[in-house]
C-alpha cells in the first residue's frame, strides 16, 4: 500500500509551497509554522521556564557582541515573555505584549504596502529608531513553541551591526528549538 497521492489538477507546480495564487501564505501553512507543539502547550508553565533558561545564553552572547545593548528579550509571537536581560521585572510583560503588537501591525502594513505580484511570507524583521537608540525585532519561526520574537535594543550601534548580531542569535535560537531539527 502506497502513501503517495496524485497531485490534483488545480495545483500549480511553479508556485512555491504554502502560498496561494496571489502569493499569500495559506492559512493552513501559517498555522503549521506558528503552532506550538501540543505537549508543550499542555504544560506551558513548566516548559516556558525551561525554554527561558535554555535561551538565556543567546541573550548573554548578544550582550557581549553589542557593547551598547540595553535590553534583549525572547517572547512568543502572542506576547508571552520567555527570557529577558536589561529590563525591570515590571516592564517585561508590557514589552512582550508591545513586541507582539508591533510585529503583527508591521506584518499587516507590509502586506498591504507591497507591490502587486510580490510574494508574501512571514515578516522577518521590524526596526525602530529613536535618537541614538535602535531596536530590532527578529522573527524566529518553525519552532516547537511556535513563532518567537527576539527583541534587541542598543544605544550607539548601527542598524547593520544590530541586524547581523540579532539574525545570528535568531539562527542559534532556531537550531536550539527547531520543530524539525
PyMOL commands that set and color helices and strands:
alter all, ss='L'
color gray80, all
select helices_A, chain A and resi 27-34+38-42+44-65+89-113+159-177
alter helices_A, ss='H'
color red, helices_A
select strands_A, chain A and resi 69-76+81-85+125-130+133-143+146-155
alter strands_A, ss='S'
color yellow, strands_A
deselect
rebuild
show_as cartoon
